């Protein structure tokens, strides 16, 4: 069995385009129904803000692998100087059940999250054809920083300005590698929201706060899932995209609240498969704001892990264990 940690993953030095293509292949497997993914359970105890989630899945096609991600999210960890998220992912041979690899790296989840967003951004750009875009990121922890890296890699000079805000402040050191870019640290989420053609929330907010109309024709990538008030529904109700309805319409997400209080139903939203294979973004009015809500698909994590495992074997990276 191959043991892979975060250092090993970063040593692979795979591009964001590589990972985004893996997600696209996984979406193709979804379209063909070549997967099995039970509804993921949430383990809570003591402090109900904390959770540990089990994410088992099998994905067929070129992947043909099973596995599980076990991820803990403890938001208050940042107050004691340790990461919010910790995760372990195990890959199994789909035909024998034999464990192939164990990943001790929350970075795998970060890669999956930003790669899914990257796929959506690419489809949005393909459908809307903007000459340039302004990017906004609210929440600049590890997931926010990875979204910044991903956006600059896949969009390059198409990005005119970037606006970022974090309620806890921004680490200027991380931005030094982007000194030649127009990156602006803002004083509020409103300052970011009002300027962003692509607006990405990467927070751990305990309650919704966004209550204003987005820019016409913008893309809202709702990574944190719980940042939007009901007032925003009127602006996105006809252009919502999700990964999976049964997953995302629960656990106090914005989608669940739209469902409970605004009557949003499964038939009212488009899925990530419809985005890829039916080009649904092109069917939305040009001035409509598109809202993508990703609860997180276990098959995407397993697909990313499988690709990392394959590359690690080729490169001789990781530690073989008994």
Residue, then its C-alpha position, 0 to 999 in steps of 0.5 A: x500500500x502506498x502512503x501519500x502525504x501533503x508533501x508528496x502531493x505537492x511534489x507531484x506538481x500537477x497543474x490545475x488544468x490536469x486536475x480540472x480534466x480529471x473532474x471533467x472525466x468524473x462528470x462524464x462517469x456521472x453522466x453514464x451512471x458509472x458510479x455509486x455514491x451513498x448519501x454521506x453521513x455527518x458525525x457530530x458530538x459535543x460542539x455541534x458546529x464541528x463535524x466529521x463526514x464519511x464520503x464513500x464512493x465507487x467510480x467506474x470508467x477509466x477510473x474503476x476504483x473505490x474509496x472513502x474520504x473521512x474529513x473533519x471540519x472544526x471551524x474553531x481550530x483556527x483560533x488555536x493555530x491549527x487547520x480547520x480541516x483534516x482528512x484521510x482518504x483510502x483507495x481500494x482496488x474495485x475488483x478485489x477490495x484490496x487497499x491501494x493507497x492512503x492519503x493523509x492530506x487535507x490538501x487533496x480536498x482543497x485540490x478537489x474543491x478548487x478543481x470543480x470550481x475551475x471546471x465551472x469557470x471554464x464552462x462559464x467563460x466558454x458560454x459567455x465569452x467575456x474579454x476580461x473578468x474581475x475575480x472576487x474571493x471572500x475568505x482567504x484561508x487555504x481554500x481561498x488561496x487555492x482558488x486564487x492560484x487556480x484562477x490565475x493559472x487557467x485564466x491568466x491575462x483574462x483577469x483584469x483585477x482581483x478583489x479579496x477580503x477576509x474577516x480575519x485579515x489577509x496574509x500579504x506574504x502569500x500575495x508576493x508572487x502576484x506582485x505584477x497582478x492587480x490584486x486589491x485587498x478590500x475592507x468588506x465583502x460588499x466591496x468585493x461583491x460589487x466589483x466581481x464578475x466571478x465571485x467565490x465564497x470560501x468562508x466558514x460563516x455561521x450565518x448568511x450575510x450576502x443580501x444584495x443584487x450581484x453584478x448582472x451576468x456574474x458567476x457566483x461560486x458558493x463554495x461555503x454554501x451558507x453565505x447567501x440570504x433569502x433576498x438573493x434568491x430572486x436574482x438567481x432563481x432561474x440559473x442555479x447549478x448544483x452537483x447533486x440535489x440530495x446532497x446539497x439540499x440539507x445541512x442548512x445550506x442556502x439551497x435547502x433554505x431556498x427550498x424551504x422558504x422560496x419553493x425551490x425544487x429539484x426540477x428548478x435547478x441544473x446539474x453539473x452534468x447538464x452544464x457539461x453535456x447540455x451547455x446549460x449556461x448558454x441557455x440562461x439569459x446573458x444578464x442572469x447571474x449564475x449560482x453554482x452550489x457544490x456540496x462536494x461529490x465523493x466520486x470527485x475526491x476518489x477520482x482526484x486521489x486515483x489520479x494522484x496515486x497513478x502519478x505517484x507510482x510513475x514518479x516513485x513518490x510516496x512511501x510503500x508500506x506493508 
